[in-house]
Amino acid sequence: MKTTIIVTIFTLVVATSVYAGDVIGRHDLSNDRGLVRVRSVEGNKMAVDIIYAPRNGKVVVLTGVFADYNPQTQKAFYSEDRFCPDALKLTFQNNGRVVLHLAACAAF
């Protein structure tokens, strides 16, 4: 019984690590306005640094923040607070780029 549990846990860790390796690292935004650096992915939590310049001319720097990540869709959501649950939506593409959508409620 213990052996079965250990093998199952090991298989899940290896499978998660292999998949997480695809998104961990530095990604450029698709419109060349910044970059996203993924520090780690643990379960459905992603630790990221985001630096980008929205169209209004400001520079937004988010360091050491956490986003909810869905590995099936390769999408992550960063929330500022409970009134803006999806302030930033990040979609990771296979070409190493990230598409970033800013919600209307975001106060950046």
Secondary structure, 3 states (H helix, E strand, C coil): CHHHHHHHHHHHHHHHHHHHCCCCEEEEECCCCEEEEEEEEECCEEEEEEEECCCCCCCEEEEEEEEEEECCCCEEEECCECCECCCEEEEECCCCEEEEEECCCCCC
